[in-house]
Amino acid sequence: MRALTRIQWLFLPCLIALALSGCEAADDDPSPTNKATMIRIHNVSAHDFENIIAGDHFYGAVDSAAFSEYADLGVAYHYNYVELTADGADFVIQPIDYVGETPLGPGYFTYEIDITDFDARLLNISAMEDESP
């Protein structure tokens, strides 16, 4: 019984070293550019936007020519699902899929959203890469 205990004590440091070697080093940099795709909304239309949803994030209201706060959208593309209300009218951009599209990747981006035809309820969205805020 005593010999088994010595063997265990001899192999314990090896097991600990082996277990730790499989662990990834912790990232000490908490900036979102290393971890996430941070997106904000820029309302480039002449109308105030309310109840904005982009991707799966609720942004709330963004006045004409104003910006929202940044939010982590996880994986985001140059265009995205957008739902909003302007002057009591509902607008939606509904992408069918993202086949062949390349994700934006980690960093800070702005979705510029404009109303291209109010009566037809048409929106335009474009993504612009930002410098870190």
ABEGO torsion letter per residue (X at the ends): XAAAAAAAAAAAAAAAAAAAAABBBBBABABAAAABBBBBBBBABABBBBGBBBEABBAEBBBBGBBBBBBBAEBBBABBBBBBBBGGBBBBBBBABABGBBBAEBEBBBBBBBBABAAAGBBBBBBBBBBBX
